[in-house]
């Protein structure tokens, strides 16, 4: 994450969520307390907050990226490269807007 980001554009980066209540003190304060992010008022719109990774936050992100890559390599070695890609493809589909729309439409339809 380079430079400050408005809170709404940071949601996928921090939590991979679309929860409209984000951010709240339970989510952002620990990251700020631990020195991973800085939070500032947006000078263009004081209702918004700008979130910036600190140097420590960048270092921790690099560390966790390396750990994640190691875990991914281990998973692929155990599960198989083709199977891993198939699983990722299925998960991308399950989290897509297209799937959500069809799924919710089916919930609204009368049972057969």
C-alpha positions in Angstrom: 0.0 0.0 0.0 1.8 3.1 -1.2 0.8 6.5 0.2 -2.4 7.3 2.2 -5.6 5.6 1.2 -9.2 6.5 2.1 -10.8 4.1 4.5 -13.2 2.7 1.9 -10.5 1.9 -0.6 -8.5 0.2 2.1 -11.1 -2.3 3.2 -10.0 -5.1 0.8 -6.4 -4.5 1.8 -7.0 -4.8 5.6 -9.9 -7.2 6.0 -11.1 -8.5 2.6 -14.6 -7.5 3.7 -17.4 -5.4 2.4 -18.8 -4.7 5.9 -20.2 -1.2 5.7 -19.4 -0.6 9.4 -15.7 -0.7 8.8 -13.6 0.9 10.2 -14.3 0.8 13.8 -12.1 1.1 16.9 -12.0 -2.7 17.2 -10.4 -3.0 13.8 -8.2 0.0 13.3 -7.1 1.0 16.8 -5.0 -2.1 17.4 -3.1 -1.6 14.1 -2.6 2.0 15.1 -1.6 1.2 18.7 1.0 -1.3 17.4 2.5 1.3 15.1 1.5 -0.5 11.9 -0.7 2.3 10.5 -1.2 6.0 10.8 -4.7 7.4 10.6 -5.3 11.0 9.7 -8.3 13.2 8.8 -8.7 13.7 5.0 -8.1 17.4 4.4 -10.4 17.2 1.3 -13.3 15.7 3.3 -13.0 15.7 7.1 -15.6 12.8 7.3 -13.0 10.5 5.8 -9.8 9.1 7.3 -6.6 8.4 5.4 -4.8 5.3 6.4 -1.0 4.9 5.7 1.3 2.0 6.5 4.1 3.1 8.7 7.7 1.9 8.0 7.1 -0.8 10.7 3.8 -1.7 8.9 5.7 -2.1 5.6 8.2 -4.3 7.3 5.5 -6.5 8.9 3.7 -6.7 5.6 6.9 -7.9 3.9 7.4 -10.4 6.7 3.9 -11.8 6.4 4.1 -11.8 2.6 7.1 -14.1 2.9 5.4 -16.4 5.4 2.3 -16.5 3.2 4.4 -17.4 0.1 6.0 -20.2 2.1 2.7 -21.5 3.3 1.3 -21.4 -0.3 4.3 -23.4 -1.6 3.8 -26.0 1.2 0.1 -26.2 0.4 0.8 -26.7 -3.3 3.4 -29.3 -2.7 0.9 -31.3 -0.5 -2.3 -30.7 -2.5 -0.9 -30.4 -6.0 -0.3 -27.5 -8.3 -3.3 -28.2 -10.6 -5.6 -28.9 -7.7 -4.5 -25.8 -5.9 -5.2 -23.6 -8.9 -8.6 -25.3 -9.3 -9.4 -24.6 -5.7 -8.4 -20.9 -6.1 -10.5 -20.6 -9.2 -13.5 -22.1 -7.4 -13.0 -19.7 -4.4 -12.7 -16.7 -6.8 -16.0 -17.7 -8.3 -17.6 -18.2 -4.9 -16.6 -14.7 -3.8 -17.6 -13.0 -7.0 -20.5 -10.7 -7.5 -21.9 -13.0 -10.2 -22.1 -16.0 -7.8 -23.7 -13.8 -5.1 -26.3 -12.5 -7.4 -27.3 -15.9 -8.7 -27.2 -17.4 -5.1 -29.3 -14.6 -3.7 -31.8 -14.9 -6.6 -32.2 -18.6 -5.9 -32.8 -17.9 -2.2 -35.6 -15.5 -3.2 -37.2 -18.1 -5.6 -39.9 -20.4 -4.2 -38.8 -23.9 -3.4 -39.5 -26.5 -6.0 
